[in-house]
Amino acid sequence: MIHFVIRFFVEGNLWFMGTLSLLFLVILSLSVIAGTLAFKSTTTNADKIKNLIGYIKSVALPTLVSGTLGQILGLVELFDYLANKDSQLASAILAKGIKITCWTTIYGIIIYLVSILISLGLKFFTQRTE
């Protein structure tokens, strides 16, 4: 399992995957803070939780954009590499290269979806306790 995660990070470009992971840690931290405040359930905490939900959504969007940017830059690099290769070899390299460039987009989408689900859960829990 660890070998897969390391390969996933290396293939997806350590810079983009590291940035996405850092943003995910920020989202999780904000979620824990909001969850802690939600269990205390006071009216002043409700305003703080709404602000934290906004922060979670604000941090979530760059994960989606960063993942897509990583894929686009990976594809540009792939096409530059393929420009000088033999056509028979190029199709195999192209197929593997497209698969690898999708890792950052997939990771960004997963983080984005998790953060949206967290914010919806916090919003639902906050509305239920008010």
C-alpha positions in Angstrom: 0.0 0.0 0.0 2.8 2.4 0.9 4.6 1.6 -2.3 1.4 2.6 -4.3 1.1 5.9 -2.5 4.7 6.8 -3.1 4.5 5.8 -6.7 1.2 7.8 -7.0 2.9 10.9 -5.6 6.0 10.6 -7.7 4.1 9.9 -10.9 1.7 12.8 -10.2 4.6 15.2 -9.7 5.7 15.8 -6.2 5.2 19.6 -6.4 1.5 19.4 -7.3 0.7 16.3 -5.1 2.5 18.0 -2.2 0.6 21.2 -2.7 -2.7 19.3 -2.9 -1.8 17.3 0.3 -1.0 20.5 2.2 -4.3 22.1 1.1 -6.1 18.9 2.2 -4.5 19.2 5.7 -5.7 22.8 5.9 -9.2 21.6 5.0 -9.1 18.9 7.6 -7.8 21.3 10.3 -10.6 23.8 9.6 -13.1 20.9 9.7 -11.9 19.7 13.1 -12.1 23.2 14.5 -15.6 23.7 13.0 -16.7 20.3 14.3 -15.5 21.1 17.8 -17.4 24.3 17.8 -20.5 22.6 16.5 -20.6 20.3 19.5 -20.5 23.3 21.8 -23.6 24.7 20.0 -23.9 28.3 21.1 -25.2 31.1 18.9 -21.8 32.8 18.7 -20.3 29.5 17.6 -22.9 29.2 14.8 -21.5 32.4 13.2 -17.9 31.1 13.6 -18.9 27.7 12.0 -20.5 29.5 9.1 -17.2 31.5 8.6 -15.2 28.2 8.8 -17.4 26.6 6.2 -16.7 29.5 3.9 -13.0 29.1 4.5 -13.2 25.3 3.8 -14.9 26.1 0.5 -12.4 28.8 -0.3 -9.5 26.3 0.2 -11.3 23.5 -1.6 -11.5 25.3 -5.0 -7.7 25.7 -5.4 -7.3 22.0 -5.0 -9.5 21.4 -8.1 -7.7 24.1 -10.0 -4.2 22.9 -9.0 -5.0 19.3 -10.0 -6.2 20.5 -13.4 -3.2 22.7 -13.8 -0.9 19.8 -13.0 -2.6 17.7 -15.7 -2.3 20.4 -18.3 1.4 21.0 -17.6 2.0 17.3 -17.6 0.4 17.0 -21.0 2.4 19.8 -22.4 5.6 18.2 -21.2 4.4 14.8 -22.6 3.7 16.3 -26.1 7.1 18.1 -26.1 8.7 14.7 -25.3 6.7 12.9 -28.0 7.6 15.5 -30.7 11.0 13.9 -31.2 10.0 10.2 -30.9 9.3 7.4 -33.4 5.6 7.1 -34.2 5.4 3.4 -33.1 6.9 4.1 -29.8 4.9 7.3 -29.4 1.5 5.7 -29.0 2.6 3.5 -26.1 4.3 6.5 -24.4 1.2 8.7 -25.0 -1.1 6.2 -23.4 1.0 5.8 -20.3 1.7 9.6 -20.2 -2.0 10.5 -20.3 -2.7 8.0 -17.5 0.0 9.6 -15.3 -1.1 13.2 -16.0 -4.6 12.3 -14.7 -3.3 11.5 -11.2 -3.2 15.2 -10.1 -6.7 15.9 -11.5 -8.1 12.8 -9.7 -6.4 13.7 -6.5 -7.7 17.3 -6.7 -11.2 16.2 -7.5 -11.2 13.8 -4.5 -10.0 16.5 -2.1 -12.6 18.9 -3.5 -15.5 16.4 -3.1 -14.4 15.5 0.4 -14.3 19.1 1.4 -17.7 19.9 -0.1 -19.1 16.9 1.7 -17.6 18.1 5.0 -18.9 21.6 4.5 -22.4 20.2 3.7 -22.3 18.0 6.8 -21.2 20.9 9.0 -23.9 23.1 7.5 -26.6 20.5 8.1 -25.4 19.8 11.6 -25.3 23.5 12.4 -28.9 24.1 11.0 -30.2 21.2 13.0 -28.8 22.4 16.3 -30.1 26.0 15.9 
